[in-house]
Amino acid sequence: MAHSAVRPTTEIRATPRGHRHTQLSERQARLAWLLLLPTIVVLAFIAVYPLGRTLYDSFTNARLGGTRPTHAVGLRNYQDLLHDSLFRHSVWVSVKFAVITVIFEFILGTLIALVVNSNFKGRGLMRAAMLVPWAIITVVSTQMWKWMYNDVYGVVDDLLVRRLHILNHNVAWVAQPNTSLGAICAVDIWKTTPFVALLLLAGLQTIPADVYEAARIDGAGPFRRFFSITLPLLRPAILVTLIFRTLDALRVFDAFFVMFGARADTQTMAIYDQQNIVAFSNIGYGAAVSVAIFVIIGVFVVAYVTLLKVDQA
């Protein structure tokens, strides 16, 4: 009877490829966290700690240079905030200012970005010139516009009344409550539209030219290309632009303070907060105002991210 030959088997022990990949990923993740650690420490020092301190102070009766001891008051500051008509008015002023300026700046910035993104002679000079208003310091540009709005010697009334005859009499643009918000909105739109155009221009330059060429071959017109190609591919840049501008508009301080001071009818949330902390030395209540501003801005950011869904792929 023939015996079948039995071949010895050699057991090969090898590390699975998936396991090696997992180990490599873990080492890369540890290295990434190690490299990010200094940035995280600095960020925690300059951002997280002040935010936590502000949140803590909002539950106390802390005062700047006060002699009475500081103790916890619970939600009293926030309860007072809900019944504070001056704070509600400052919120309304800030939101109106943000909505008006962001809408106009986005529309004008988009038009400017589309123009300077096209090929024409002198495009480089045009791109540099459009940044001049944005490069001027806000305090300087606001004071310049304040002089221009003056109802006695300002160039705005001189242009509208004496030269173009659009108005019958001079208007105190800054002093009158019904024109003051529009006046400061015009200043912000003039100054910040170039920044919006710059951000959108950077987004436009990432769109491949062959996509537009294929659309032209298929017979798509300019409006069809804009709404079907430009806007969808520009969505990430639009999201960043709207968030940046809304953040700045809702916490605006310098332009309003230079133009109007601490007037009650034009008081923004930031000015109202500054008045409580600096002028009235009420740190606890001012901290509650700061937290409320943070929450309001967060609501706008969440709304933008939700409405303008951007694919991460």
PAMARDO-757122 format. One record per residue (C-alpha): residue in one letter; residue number from 1; x, y, z. Coordinates in Angstrom, 3 decimals, decimal comma. Layout:
// PAMARDO-757122
<rec type="A" seq="NUM" X="X" Y="Y" Z="Z"/>
...
//
This chain:
// PAMARDO-757122
<rec type="M" seq="1" X="0,000" Y="0,000" Z="0,000"/>
<rec type="A" seq="2" X="1,535" Y="3,248" Z="-1,098"/>
<rec type="H" seq="3" X="1,963" Y="5,875" Z="1,474"/>
<rec type="S" seq="4" X="1,230" Y="9,388" Z="0,384"/>
<rec type="A" seq="5" X="4,049" Y="11,804" Z="0,994"/>
<rec type="V" seq="6" X="3,275" Y="14,300" Z="3,642"/>
<rec type="R" seq="7" X="4,819" Y="17,656" Z="2,996"/>
<rec type="P" seq="8" X="5,683" Y="19,631" Z="6,058"/>
<rec type="T" seq="9" X="3,917" Y="22,938" Z="6,192"/>
<rec type="T" seq="10" X="5,728" Y="26,050" Z="7,210"/>
<rec type="E" seq="11" X="3,654" Y="28,532" Z="9,208"/>
<rec type="I" seq="12" X="4,326" Y="32,086" Z="8,025"/>
<rec type="R" seq="13" X="3,613" Y="34,658" Z="10,589"/>
<rec type="A" seq="14" X="3,262" Y="38,105" Z="9,107"/>
<rec type="T" seq="15" X="1,767" Y="41,282" Z="10,411"/>
<rec type="P" seq="16" X="-1,491" Y="41,974" Z="8,588"/>
<rec type="R" seq="17" X="-1,395" Y="44,942" Z="6,274"/>
<rec type="G" seq="18" X="-4,354" Y="46,576" Z="7,995"/>
<rec type="H" seq="19" X="-2,616" Y="46,300" Z="11,346"/>
<rec type="R" seq="20" X="0,510" Y="47,970" Z="9,991"/>
<rec type="H" seq="21" X="-1,630" Y="50,723" Z="8,517"/>
<rec type="T" seq="22" X="-3,346" Y="51,217" Z="11,888"/>
<rec type="Q" seq="23" X="-0,017" Y="51,491" Z="13,696"/>
<rec type="L" seq="24" X="1,228" Y="54,021" Z="11,147"/>
<rec type="S" seq="25" X="-1,942" Y="56,071" Z="11,529"/>
<rec type="E" seq="26" X="-1,617" Y="56,052" Z="15,303"/>
<rec type="R" seq="27" X="1,997" Y="57,236" Z="15,121"/>
<rec type="Q" seq="28" X="1,039" Y="59,990" Z="12,717"/>
<rec type="A" seq="29" X="-1,834" Y="61,054" Z="14,974"/>
<rec type="R" seq="30" X="0,479" Y="61,182" Z="18,007"/>
<rec type="L" seq="31" X="3,008" Y="63,219" Z="16,023"/>
<rec type="A" seq="32" X="0,284" Y="65,598" Z="14,853"/>
<rec type="W" seq="33" X="-0,946" Y="66,180" Z="18,401"/>
<rec type="L" seq="34" X="2,643" Y="66,680" Z="19,579"/>
<rec type="L" seq="35" X="3,222" Y="69,333" Z="16,920"/>
<rec type="L" seq="36" X="-0,091" Y="71,006" Z="17,698"/>
<rec type="L" seq="37" X="0,497" Y="71,044" Z="21,444"/>
<rec type="P" seq="38" X="2,286" Y="74,462" Z="21,565"/>
<rec type="T" seq="39" X="-0,497" Y="76,045" Z="19,502"/>
<rec type="I" seq="40" X="-3,160" Y="74,490" Z="21,720"/>
<rec type="V" seq="41" X="-1,431" Y="75,782" Z="24,856"/>
<rec type="V" seq="42" X="-1,179" Y="79,319" Z="23,436"/>
<rec type="L" seq="43" X="-4,792" Y="79,204" Z="22,249"/>
<rec type="A" seq="44" X="-5,964" Y="78,027" Z="25,650"/>
<rec type="F" seq="45" X="-4,065" Y="80,862" Z="27,300"/>
<rec type="I" seq="46" X="-5,268" Y="83,675" Z="25,047"/>
<rec type="A" seq="47" X="-8,789" Y="82,454" Z="24,203"/>
<rec type="V" seq="48" X="-10,134" Y="79,664" Z="26,390"/>
<rec type="Y" seq="49" X="-9,059" Y="81,126" Z="29,727"/>
<rec type="P" seq="50" X="-10,506" Y="84,637" Z="29,059"/>
<rec type="L" seq="51" X="-13,735" Y="83,052" Z="27,848"/>
<rec type="G" seq="52" X="-13,963" Y="80,890" Z="30,952"/>
<rec type="R" seq="53" X="-13,129" Y="83,837" Z="33,181"/>
<rec type="T" seq="54" X="-15,818" Y="85,939" Z="31,518"/>
<rec type="L" seq="55" X="-18,355" Y="83,162" Z="32,018"/>
<rec type="Y" seq="56" X="-17,378" Y="82,905" Z="35,676"/>
<rec type="D" seq="57" X="-17,601" Y="86,674" Z="36,250"/>
<rec type="S" seq="58" X="-21,065" Y="86,748" Z="34,685"/>
<rec type="F" seq="59" X="-22,372" Y="84,827" Z="37,712"/>
<rec type="T" seq="60" X="-20,857" Y="87,274" Z="40,213"/>
<rec type="N" seq="61" X="-21,298" Y="90,885" Z="41,303"/>
<rec type="A" seq="62" X="-17,673" Y="91,757" Z="40,481"/>
<rec type="R" seq="63" X="-16,888" Y="95,442" Z="40,076"/>
<rec type="L" seq="64" X="-13,776" Y="97,192" Z="38,792"/>
<rec type="G" seq="65" X="-11,890" Y="98,572" Z="41,792"/>
<rec type="G" seq="66" X="-14,834" Y="97,944" Z="44,074"/>
<rec type="T" seq="67" X="-14,474" Y="97,815" Z="47,847"/>
<rec type="R" seq="68" X="-17,280" Y="95,348" Z="48,501"/>
<rec type="P" seq="69" X="-16,437" Y="91,628" Z="48,378"/>
<rec type="T" seq="70" X="-17,224" Y="89,692" Z="45,237"/>
<rec type="H" seq="71" X="-19,696" Y="86,848" Z="45,622"/>
<rec type="A" seq="72" X="-21,849" Y="84,682" Z="43,387"/>
<rec type="V" seq="73" X="-25,265" Y="86,014" Z="42,367"/>
<rec type="G" seq="74" X="-26,413" Y="83,086" Z="40,262"/>
<rec type="L" seq="75" X="-28,482" Y="84,043" Z="37,221"/>
<rec type="R" seq="76" X="-29,337" Y="87,536" Z="38,436"/>
<rec type="N" seq="77" X="-27,183" Y="89,277" Z="35,802"/>
<rec type="Y" seq="78" X="-28,857" Y="87,311" Z="33,018"/>
<rec type="Q" seq="79" X="-32,303" Y="87,983" Z="34,464"/>
<rec type="D" seq="80" X="-31,540" Y="91,687" Z="34,517"/>
<rec type="L" seq="81" X="-30,254" Y="91,400" Z="30,969"/>
<rec type="L" seq="82" X="-33,562" Y="89,993" Z="29,735"/>
<rec type="H" seq="83" X="-35,381" Y="93,031" Z="31,107"/>
<rec type="D" seq="84" X="-32,777" Y="95,566" Z="29,957"/>
<rec type="S" seq="85" X="-34,342" Y="97,704" Z="27,232"/>
<rec type="L" seq="86" X="-31,008" Y="99,378" Z="26,421"/>
<rec type="F" seq="87" X="-29,397" Y="96,011" Z="25,748"/>
<rec type="R" seq="88" X="-32,306" Y="94,903" Z="23,549"/>
<rec type="H" seq="89" X="-31,986" Y="98,129" Z="21,586"/>
<rec type="S" seq="90" X="-28,236" Y="97,601" Z="21,172"/>
<rec type="V" seq="91" X="-28,922" Y="94,100" Z="19,851"/>
<rec type="W" seq="92" X="-31,440" Y="95,499" Z="17,388"/>
<rec type="V" seq="93" X="-28,976" Y="98,181" Z="16,199"/>
<rec type="S" seq="94" X="-26,173" Y="95,634" Z="15,782"/>
<rec type="V" seq="95" X="-28,343" Y="93,125" Z="13,917"/>
<rec type="K" seq="96" X="-29,742" Y="95,788" Z="11,563"/>
<rec type="F" seq="97" X="-26,249" Y="97,059" Z="10,872"/>
<rec type="A" seq="98" X="-24,963" Y="93,528" Z="10,234"/>
<rec type="V" seq="99" X="-27,807" Y="92,563" Z="7,906"/>
<rec type="I" seq="100" X="-27,641" Y="95,750" Z="5,826"/>
<rec type="T" seq="101" X="-23,863" Y="95,862" Z="5,474"/>
<rec type="V" seq="102" X="-23,321" Y="92,141" Z="4,860"/>
<rec type="I" seq="103" X="-25,986" Y="92,013" Z="2,136"/>
<rec type="F" seq="104" X="-24,668" Y="95,051" Z="0,256"/>
<rec type="E" seq="105" X="-21,032" Y="94,089" Z="0,719"/>
<rec type="F" seq="106" X="-21,672" Y="90,574" Z="-0,538"/>
<rec type="I" seq="107" X="-23,531" Y="91,756" Z="-3,649"/>
<rec type="L" seq="108" X="-21,028" Y="94,507" Z="-4,504"/>
<rec type="G" seq="109" X="-18,063" Y="92,321" Z="-3,577"/>
<rec type="T" seq="110" X="-19,296" Y="89,551" Z="-5,864"/>
<rec type="L" seq="111" X="-19,655" Y="91,970" Z="-8,782"/>
<rec type="I" seq="112" X="-16,181" Y="93,417" Z="-8,196"/>
<rec type="A" seq="113" X="-14,642" Y="89,954" Z="-7,854"/>
<rec type="L" seq="114" X="-16,208" Y="88,823" Z="-11,138"/>
<rec type="V" seq="115" X="-14,886" Y="91,923" Z="-12,904"/>
<rec type="V" seq="116" X="-11,314" Y="91,724" Z="-11,638"/>
<rec type="N" seq="117" X="-11,245" Y="87,956" Z="-12,225"/>
<rec type="S" seq="118" X="-11,713" Y="88,485" Z="-15,957"/>
<rec type="N" seq="119" X="-8,863" Y="89,213" Z="-18,352"/>
<rec type="F" seq="120" X="-8,456" Y="92,883" Z="-19,236"/>
<rec type="K" seq="121" X="-5,645" Y="95,386" Z="-19,469"/>
<rec type="G" seq="122" X="-4,729" Y="96,946" Z="-16,144"/>
<rec type="R" seq="123" X="-6,240" Y="94,146" Z="-14,078"/>
<rec type="G" seq="124" X="-3,320" Y="94,151" Z="-11,630"/>
<rec type="L" seq="125" X="-3,632" Y="97,896" Z="-11,027"/>
<rec type="M" seq="126" X="-7,361" Y="97,505" Z="-10,532"/>
<rec type="R" seq="127" X="-6,839" Y="94,796" Z="-7,908"/>
<rec type="A" seq="128" X="-4,393" Y="96,964" Z="-6,003"/>
<rec type="A" seq="129" X="-6,556" Y="100,103" Z="-6,201"/>
<rec type="M" seq="130" X="-9,683" Y="98,379" Z="-4,903"/>
<rec type="L" seq="131" X="-7,934" Y="97,565" Z="-1,619"/>
<rec type="V" seq="132" X="-7,217" Y="101,208" Z="-0,745"/>
<rec type="P" seq="133" X="-10,421" Y="101,779" Z="1,314"/>
<rec type="W" seq="134" X="-9,866" Y="98,557" Z="3,236"/>
<rec type="A" seq="135" X="-6,228" Y="99,456" Z="3,952"/>
<rec type="I" seq="136" X="-7,177" Y="102,713" Z="5,683"/>
<rec type="I" seq="137" X="-7,457" Y="102,394" Z="9,467"/>
<rec type="T" seq="138" X="-11,100" Y="102,262" Z="10,562"/>
<rec type="V" seq="139" X="-10,765" Y="105,154" Z="13,008"/>
<rec type="V" seq="140" X="-9,202" Y="107,356" Z="10,324"/>
<rec type="S" seq="141" X="-11,727" Y="106,499" Z="7,619"/>
<rec type="T" seq="142" X="-14,678" Y="106,940" Z="9,990"/>
<rec type="Q" seq="143" X="-13,460" Y="110,353" Z="11,147"/>
<rec type="M" seq="144" X="-12,962" Y="111,355" Z="7,508"/>
<rec type="W" seq="145" X="-16,551" Y="110,374" Z="6,700"/>
<rec type="K" seq="146" X="-17,786" Y="112,176" Z="9,807"/>
<rec type="W" seq="147" X="-16,313" Y="115,406" Z="8,466"/>
<rec type="M" seq="148" X="-17,800" Y="114,673" Z="5,049"/>
<rec type="Y" seq="149" X="-21,246" Y="114,232" Z="6,645"/>
<rec type="N" seq="150" X="-21,055" Y="117,574" Z="8,471"/>
<rec type="D" seq="151" X="-24,145" Y="119,630" Z="7,681"/>
<rec type="V" seq="152" X="-22,212" Y="122,939" Z="7,588"/>
<rec type="Y" seq="153" X="-18,995" Y="122,274" Z="5,667"/>
<rec type="G" seq="154" X="-19,342" Y="118,609" Z="4,633"/>
<rec type="V" seq="155" X="-18,872" Y="117,606" Z="1,009"/>
<rec type="V" seq="156" X="-21,883" Y="115,243" Z="1,063"/>
<rec type="D" seq="157" X="-24,403" Y="118,050" Z="1,574"/>
<rec type="D" seq="158" X="-22,444" Y="120,294" Z="-0,779"/>
<rec type="L" seq="159" X="-22,733" Y="117,638" Z="-3,492"/>
<rec type="L" seq="160" X="-26,377" Y="116,744" Z="-2,921"/>
<rec type="V" seq="161" X="-27,722" Y="120,269" Z="-2,238"/>
<rec type="R" seq="162" X="-25,592" Y="122,788" Z="-4,108"/>
<rec type="R" seq="163" X="-24,212" Y="120,858" Z="-7,043"/>
<rec type="L" seq="164" X="-26,694" Y="118,094" Z="-7,928"/>
<rec type="H" seq="165" X="-29,769" Y="119,770" Z="-6,347"/>
<rec type="I" seq="166" X="-31,104" Y="116,425" Z="-5,142"/>
<rec type="L" seq="167" X="-31,926" Y="117,811" Z="-1,680"/>
<rec type="N" seq="168" X="-33,484" Y="121,170" Z="-0,817"/>
<rec type="H" seq="169" X="-31,591" Y="121,723" Z="2,428"/>
<rec type="N" seq="170" X="-28,609" Y="120,423" Z="4,345"/>
<rec type="V" seq="171" X="-29,046" Y="117,251" Z="6,381"/>
<rec type="A" seq="172" X="-27,303" Y="116,461" Z="9,669"/>
<rec type="W" seq="173" X="-26,596" Y="112,868" Z="8,670"/>
<rec type="V" seq="174" X="-24,798" Y="111,930" Z="11,877"/>
<rec type="A" seq="175" X="-27,016" Y="113,790" Z="14,358"/>
<rec type="Q" seq="176" X="-30,444" Y="112,724" Z="13,112"/>
<rec type="P" seq="177" X="-31,630" Y="109,295" Z="14,361"/>
<rec type="N" seq="178" X="-33,386" Y="108,463" Z="11,086"/>
<rec type="T" seq="179" X="-30,210" Y="108,911" Z="8,997"/>
<rec type="S" seq="180" X="-27,431" Y="107,955" Z="11,420"/>
<rec type="L" seq="181" X="-27,617" Y="104,182" Z="10,872"/>
<rec type="G" seq="182" X="-27,678" Y="104,573" Z="7,097"/>
<rec type="A" seq="183" X="-24,700" Y="106,911" Z="7,288"/>
<rec type="I" seq="184" X="-22,543" Y="104,465" Z="9,244"/>
<rec type="C" seq="185" X="-23,670" Y="101,583" Z="7,009"/>
<rec type="A" seq="186" X="-22,430" Y="103,504" Z="3,967"/>
<rec type="V" seq="187" X="-19,054" Y="103,989" Z="5,641"/>
<rec type="D" seq="188" X="-18,710" Y="100,281" Z="6,403"/>
<rec type="I" seq="189" X="-19,840" Y="99,244" Z="2,920"/>
<rec type="W" seq="190" X="-17,322" Y="101,608" Z="1,331"/>
<rec type="K" seq="191" X="-14,507" Y="100,341" Z="3,518"/>
<rec type="T" seq="192" X="-15,158" Y="96,584" Z="3,705"/>
<rec type="T" seq="193" X="-16,501" Y="95,703" Z="0,250"/>
<rec type="P" seq="194" X="-12,919" Y="95,363" Z="-1,106"/>
<rec type="F" seq="195" X="-12,173" Y="92,784" Z="1,602"/>
<rec type="V" seq="196" X="-15,240" Y="90,783" Z="0,605"/>
<rec type="A" seq="197" X="-14,225" Y="91,044" Z="-3,052"/>
<rec type="L" seq="198" X="-10,731" Y="89,807" Z="-2,192"/>
<rec type="L" seq="199" X="-12,057" Y="86,717" Z="-0,401"/>
<rec type="L" seq="200" X="-14,473" Y="85,898" Z="-3,215"/>
<rec type="L" seq="201" X="-11,770" Y="86,522" Z="-5,821"/>
<rec type="A" seq="202" X="-9,596" Y="83,918" Z="-4,117"/>
<rec type="G" seq="203" X="-12,492" Y="81,474" Z="-4,382"/>
<rec type="L" seq="204" X="-13,101" Y="82,290" Z="-8,042"/>
<rec type="Q" seq="205" X="-9,497" Y="81,571" Z="-8,949"/>
<rec type="T" seq="206" X="-9,799" Y="78,012" Z="-7,618"/>
<rec type="I" seq="207" X="-12,524" Y="77,160" Z="-10,148"/>
<rec type="P" seq="208" X="-10,984" Y="75,357" Z="-13,178"/>
<rec type="A" seq="209" X="-11,309" Y="77,220" Z="-16,459"/>
<rec type="D" seq="210" X="-12,133" Y="74,032" Z="-18,391"/>
<rec type="V" seq="211" X="-15,422" Y="73,771" Z="-16,477"/>
<rec type="Y" seq="212" X="-16,558" Y="77,072" Z="-17,988"/>
<rec type="E" seq="213" X="-15,257" Y="76,028" Z="-21,404"/>
<rec type="A" seq="214" X="-17,280" Y="72,818" Z="-21,288"/>
<rec type="A" seq="215" X="-20,367" Y="74,804" Z="-20,289"/>
<rec type="R" seq="216" X="-19,867" Y="77,199" Z="-23,216"/>
<rec type="I" seq="217" X="-19,595" Y="74,287" Z="-25,617"/>
<rec type="D" seq="218" X="-22,845" Y="72,904" Z="-24,217"/>
<rec type="G" seq="219" X="-24,508" Y="76,243" Z="-24,929"/>
<rec type="A" seq="220" X="-24,825" Y="77,607" Z="-21,395"/>
<rec type="G" seq="221" X="-25,107" Y="81,388" Z="-21,250"/>
<rec type="P" seq="222" X="-23,440" Y="83,733" Z="-18,739"/>
<rec type="F" seq="223" X="-26,302" Y="83,624" Z="-16,235"/>
<rec type="R" seq="224" X="-26,614" Y="79,845" Z="-16,488"/>
<rec type="R" seq="225" X="-22,877" Y="79,452" Z="-15,925"/>
<rec type="F" seq="226" X="-22,998" Y="81,797" Z="-12,941"/>
<rec type="F" seq="227" X="-25,870" Y="80,063" Z="-11,145"/>
<rec type="S" seq="228" X="-24,972" Y="76,491" Z="-12,145"/>
<rec type="I" seq="229" X="-21,168" Y="76,600" Z="-11,870"/>
<rec type="T" seq="230" X="-19,846" Y="79,709" Z="-10,139"/>
<rec type="L" seq="231" X="-22,170" Y="79,884" Z="-7,138"/>
<rec type="P" seq="232" X="-22,061" Y="76,151" Z="-6,246"/>
<rec type="L" seq="233" X="-18,263" Y="75,969" Z="-6,541"/>
<rec type="L" seq="234" X="-17,879" Y="79,288" Z="-4,717"/>
<rec type="R" seq="235" X="-19,908" Y="78,108" Z="-1,719"/>
<rec type="P" seq="236" X="-16,905" Y="77,467" Z="0,598"/>
<rec type="A" seq="237" X="-15,551" Y="80,977" Z="-0,066"/>
<rec type="I" seq="238" X="-19,038" Y="82,446" Z="0,412"/>
<rec type="L" seq="239" X="-19,387" Y="80,671" Z="3,761"/>
<rec type="V" seq="240" X="-16,035" Y="81,990" Z="5,018"/>
<rec type="T" seq="241" X="-16,824" Y="85,497" Z="3,768"/>
<rec type="L" seq="242" X="-20,248" Y="85,670" Z="5,388"/>
<rec type="I" seq="243" X="-18,966" Y="84,340" Z="8,703"/>
<rec type="F" seq="244" X="-16,038" Y="86,781" Z="8,780"/>
<rec type="R" seq="245" X="-18,138" Y="89,787" Z="7,900"/>
<rec type="T" seq="246" X="-21,034" Y="88,915" Z="10,191"/>
<rec type="L" seq="247" X="-18,650" Y="88,409" Z="13,112"/>
<rec type="D" seq="248" X="-17,089" Y="91,827" Z="12,516"/>
<rec type="A" seq="249" X="-20,431" Y="93,552" Z="11,976"/>
<rec type="L" seq="250" X="-22,116" Y="92,158" Z="15,095"/>
<rec type="R" seq="251" X="-19,225" Y="93,112" Z="17,382"/>
<rec type="V" seq="252" X="-18,503" Y="96,471" Z="15,739"/>
<rec type="F" seq="253" X="-17,201" Y="99,103" Z="18,134"/>
<rec type="D" seq="254" X="-14,660" Y="101,513" Z="16,641"/>
<rec type="A" seq="255" X="-16,668" Y="102,919" Z="13,736"/>
<rec type="F" seq="256" X="-19,781" Y="103,590" Z="15,851"/>
<rec type="F" seq="257" X="-17,791" Y="105,031" Z="18,745"/>
<rec type="V" seq="258" X="-15,870" Y="107,449" Z="16,503"/>
<rec type="M" seq="259" X="-18,993" Y="108,483" Z="14,595"/>
<rec type="F" seq="260" X="-21,529" Y="108,731" Z="17,446"/>
<rec type="G" seq="261" X="-19,761" Y="108,160" Z="20,744"/>
<rec type="A" seq="262" X="-21,942" Y="106,380" Z="23,321"/>
<rec type="R" seq="263" X="-25,285" Y="107,725" Z="22,085"/>
<rec type="A" seq="264" X="-28,174" Y="105,555" Z="23,240"/>
<rec type="D" seq="265" X="-29,929" Y="105,466" Z="19,853"/>
<rec type="T" seq="266" X="-26,826" Y="104,213" Z="18,009"/>
<rec type="Q" seq="267" X="-25,321" Y="102,065" Z="20,750"/>
<rec type="T" seq="268" X="-24,135" Y="98,654" Z="19,556"/>
<rec type="M" seq="269" X="-23,704" Y="95,590" Z="21,740"/>
<rec type="A" seq="270" X="-19,945" Y="96,152" Z="21,990"/>
<rec type="I" seq="271" X="-20,344" Y="99,800" Z="23,024"/>
<rec type="Y" seq="272" X="-22,994" Y="98,882" Z="25,585"/>
<rec type="D" seq="273" X="-20,660" Y="96,216" Z="26,962"/>
<rec type="Q" seq="274" X="-17,764" Y="98,678" Z="27,113"/>
<rec type="Q" seq="275" X="-19,906" Y="101,215" Z="28,949"/>
<rec type="N" seq="276" X="-20,896" Y="98,704" Z="31,627"/>
<rec type="I" seq="277" X="-17,365" Y="97,421" Z="32,196"/>
<rec type="V" seq="278" X="-15,283" Y="100,609" Z="31,814"/>
<rec type="A" seq="279" X="-17,607" Y="103,543" Z="32,452"/>
<rec type="F" seq="280" X="-19,807" Y="101,936" Z="35,131"/>
<rec type="S" seq="281" X="-17,153" Y="99,486" Z="36,479"/>
<rec type="N" seq="282" X="-19,762" Y="96,701" Z="36,513"/>
<rec type="I" seq="283" X="-17,651" Y="93,699" Z="35,529"/>
<rec type="G" seq="284" X="-20,236" Y="91,068" Z="36,468"/>
<rec type="Y" seq="285" X="-23,041" Y="92,553" Z="34,386"/>
<rec type="G" seq="286" X="-20,630" Y="93,412" Z="31,564"/>
<rec type="A" seq="287" X="-19,454" Y="89,804" Z="31,527"/>
<rec type="A" seq="288" X="-23,066" Y="88,675" Z="31,140"/>
<rec type="V" seq="289" X="-23,406" Y="91,054" Z="28,188"/>
<rec type="S" seq="290" X="-20,227" Y="89,574" Z="26,676"/>
<rec type="V" seq="291" X="-21,598" Y="86,044" Z="27,020"/>
<rec type="A" seq="292" X="-24,859" Y="87,143" Z="25,393"/>
<rec type="I" seq="293" X="-22,909" Y="88,645" Z="22,468"/>
<rec type="F" seq="294" X="-20,971" Y="85,387" Z="22,127"/>
<rec type="V" seq="295" X="-24,222" Y="83,388" Z="22,009"/>
<rec type="I" seq="296" X="-25,829" Y="85,718" Z="19,450"/>
<rec type="I" seq="297" X="-22,797" Y="85,495" Z="17,169"/>
<rec type="G" seq="298" X="-22,783" Y="81,710" Z="17,598"/>
<rec type="V" seq="299" X="-26,413" Y="81,552" Z="16,443"/>
<rec type="F" seq="300" X="-25,504" Y="83,379" Z="13,218"/>
<rec type="V" seq="301" X="-22,507" Y="81,101" Z="12,589"/>
<rec type="V" seq="302" X="-24,590" Y="77,948" Z="13,107"/>
<rec type="A" seq="303" X="-27,249" Y="79,328" Z="10,766"/>
<rec type="Y" seq="304" X="-24,658" Y="80,002" Z="8,040"/>
<rec type="V" seq="305" X="-23,079" Y="76,555" Z="8,366"/>
<rec type="T" seq="306" X="-26,507" Y="74,905" Z="8,301"/>
<rec type="L" seq="307" X="-27,861" Y="76,833" Z="5,320"/>
<rec type="L" seq="308" X="-24,634" Y="76,815" Z="3,273"/>
<rec type="K" seq="309" X="-23,741" Y="73,146" Z="3,512"/>
<rec type="V" seq="310" X="-20,224" Y="72,656" Z="2,173"/>
<rec type="D" seq="311" X="-19,048" Y="69,228" Z="1,088"/>
<rec type="Q" seq="312" X="-15,756" Y="68,274" Z="2,724"/>
<rec type="A" seq="313" X="-14,829" Y="65,735" Z="0,089"/>
//
